[in-house]
């Protein structure tokens, strides 16, 4: 299991190597990338913030659950923090399994659970402003931590 929150660029080959197994008939790779728009606004760049130790703890719990639920052999989940430009990878998930169906289902479930449960906050920056747009509300928190307001 590879779980990491980092400011460094995410490398797909690292995640693929982490989940490789002679028992795997499938390796599924997901890249979440920064797009240039959201809700009809032009996005200049994003800023992600997290408490890495807490985020990694929750990510490990989700990976353990995914492996059991979907018969996955291994998982790698990496999330980037800091400022990210359009086209850069913010989330990288790799899963390996005996068959493709489990890899697709497990990978899809992992992406959704990561977005829903992991304490990572995202700020969109536009030409005329910025706003924290995701993260704490999925955890039932009322607002971003004080350091992010």
Secondary structure, DSSP 8 states (H G I E B T S, - for coil): -EEEEESS---HHHHHHHH--TT-SEEEEEEEE--SEETTEEEEEEEEEE-HHHHHHHHHHHHHHHHHHHTEEEEEEEEE-EEEETT-EEEEEEEEESSHHHHHHHHHHHHHHHHHHS-EEEEEEETTEEEEEESGGGGT-SS--GGG-
